[in-house]
Amino acid sequence: MHRVRGGDSAAYAELVNRHAQVAQRMAVLLGAGADADDVVQESFVKAYRALGSFRTDSAFRPWLLRIVANETRNQIRSRQRRVRREELVALPDEVLDDPATAALSSERRRELLDALKALPEQYRLVVTCRYLLELDEQETATVLGWARGTVKSRLHRALKKLRTQLPDKEVQR
């Protein structure tokens, strides 16, 4: 549990240093792409402004990641509107620099990420939090603002869907 109250910028800087990497990973994995740095920066600004509403009996990381998820969704919506407005046909591919995914072949990783992107948002979010960010069920529930049972049921359905999209490959539980 972290306690940061108004004016304690050193403690807040420590929180930023401690959580910036996972916030960055989440933004990229949820689709922020090249805008992930901006999403993370804006998320930390919003978190700082909202510290007064942070419950000190709660964990900081899930609270912050919920802000990152919301900012990523906002950024994606904004990008989609901009793309439609400018009539762009394609966006640049996202690049993942994560050691955990580097172990997979690039082809397999691309197949898995494409299948993940094809999932409905609620399934993509739960798989991303649970497996790519390695949050436990309770942290995932907190980040997404869902009940723990909802996390379990949506995760089950998401994995089932992934199995049908990747029939020749094994999808881990």
C-alpha positions in Angstrom: 0.0 0.0 0.0 1.3 3.4 -1.0 0.4 6.6 0.7 0.8 9.8 -1.4 -1.0 12.9 -0.4 -0.8 16.4 -1.9 2.6 17.9 -2.3 4.7 14.7 -1.8 6.2 14.7 -5.3 9.2 12.5 -4.3 6.8 9.7 -3.2 4.8 10.2 -6.4 8.0 10.0 -8.5 8.8 6.7 -6.8 5.3 5.4 -7.8 5.8 6.5 -11.4 9.2 4.8 -11.5 7.8 1.6 -10.0 4.7 1.3 -12.2 5.7 3.0 -15.5 6.8 -0.2 -17.2 3.6 -2.2 -16.5 1.6 0.9 -17.5 3.5 1.1 -20.8 3.0 -2.6 -21.5 -0.7 -2.4 -20.8 -1.2 0.6 -23.1 0.7 -1.2 -25.9 -1.2 -4.5 -25.4 -4.5 -2.7 -25.4 -3.8 -1.1 -28.7 -2.2 2.3 -28.1 0.7 1.5 -30.3 2.9 4.4 -31.0 0.8 6.6 -28.8 1.5 4.4 -25.7 4.0 7.0 -24.2 1.3 9.7 -24.5 -1.3 7.4 -23.0 0.9 6.5 -20.0 1.9 10.1 -19.4 -1.7 11.3 -19.5 -2.6 8.4 -17.2 -0.1 9.5 -14.6 -1.2 13.1 -14.8 -4.8 12.0 -14.2 -3.8 9.7 -11.4 -1.9 12.5 -9.7 -4.9 14.8 -10.0 -7.2 12.1 -8.6 -5.0 11.1 -5.7 -7.5 12.7 -3.3 -10.1 10.1 -4.4 -7.6 7.1 -4.1 -8.5 4.8 -1.2 -5.3 4.3 0.7 -6.6 0.8 1.8 -6.4 -0.2 -1.9 -3.5 -1.2 -4.1 -2.1 1.5 -6.3 -1.2 -0.6 -9.3 -4.7 -1.9 -10.2 -6.1 1.7 -9.7 -3.5 3.1 -12.0 -3.9 0.4 -14.6 -7.7 1.1 -14.7 -6.8 4.7 -15.6 -4.4 3.5 -18.2 -7.1 1.2 -19.7 -9.6 4.0 -19.8 -7.0 6.4 -21.4 -6.1 3.8 -24.0 -9.7 3.3 -24.9 -10.1 7.1 -25.2 -7.0 7.3 -27.3 -8.1 4.5 -29.6 -11.6 6.1 -30.1 -9.9 9.4 -30.9 -7.5 7.7 -33.4 -10.4 5.9 -35.1 -12.3 9.2 -35.5 -9.1 10.8 -36.9 -8.5 8.0 -39.2 -12.1 8.1 -40.6 -11.8 11.8 -40.9 -8.5 11.7 -42.8 -9.6 8.5 -44.7 -6.4 6.7 -43.9 -6.4 3.1 -45.0 -4.0 1.6 -42.5 -2.2 2.3 -39.3 1.4 1.3 -38.5 1.9 -2.1 -36.9 2.5 -2.1 -33.2 5.8 -3.4 -32.0 6.1 -5.3 -28.7 9.5 -5.1 -26.9 8.5 -7.4 -24.1 10.9 -10.2 -23.0 7.9 -12.5 -22.1 6.6 -12.4 -25.7 10.1 -12.6 -27.3 10.3 -16.3 -26.4 7.5 -16.9 -28.9 8.4 -17.0 -32.6 7.5 -13.8 -34.4 5.0 -15.7 -36.6 3.3 -17.3 -33.6 3.3 -14.1 -31.7 1.7 -12.3 -34.7 -1.0 -15.0 -35.0 -1.7 -14.8 -31.3 -1.9 -11.0 -31.2 -4.1 -11.0 -34.4 -6.4 -13.4 -32.7 -6.4 -11.3 -29.5 -7.2 -8.2 -31.5 -10.1 -9.9 -33.2 -11.8 -10.7 -29.8 -14.5 -8.4 -28.6 -13.2 -5.7 -26.3 -14.4 -7.3 -23.1 -12.5 -10.5 -23.9 -9.4 -8.7 -25.1 -9.2 -6.7 -21.9 -9.6 -9.7 -19.6 -7.0 -11.8 -21.5 -4.5 -8.8 -21.6 -4.8 -8.1 -17.9 -4.8 -11.7 -16.7 -2.1 -13.2 -19.0 -0.1 -10.5 -20.7 0.2 -8.3 -17.7 0.1 -11.2 -15.3 -2.5 -9.7 -12.9 -4.3 -12.0 -10.6 -8.1 -12.3 -10.8 -8.8 -9.7 -8.1 -6.4 -7.2 -9.7 -7.9 -7.8 -13.1 -11.4 -7.2 -11.6 -10.2 -4.0 -10.0 -8.5 -2.7 -13.2 -11.6 -3.5 -15.3 -14.2 -2.5 -12.7 -15.9 -5.9 -12.9 -16.9 -8.5 -10.3 -14.4 -11.3 -9.9 -17.0 -13.8 -11.2 -17.3 -11.7 -14.3 -13.6 -11.9 -14.8 -13.7 -15.7 -14.5 -16.6 -16.1 -16.9 -15.3 -13.7 -19.5 -11.8 -15.2 -19.3 -13.3 -18.7 -19.9 -15.3 -17.5 -22.9 -12.3 -15.6 -24.3 -10.0 -18.6 -24.1 -12.7 -20.7 -25.7 -12.9 -18.2 -28.6 -9.1 -18.1 -28.9 -9.1 -21.9 -29.2 -11.5 -21.7 -32.1 -9.4 -19.0 -33.8 -6.2 -20.9 -33.3 -7.4 -24.5 -33.8 -4.0 -26.0 -34.7 -2.3 -24.3 -31.8 -2.7 -24.9 -28.0 -4.1 -22.0 -26.0 -3.0 -22.2 -22.4 -5.2 -21.6 -19.5 
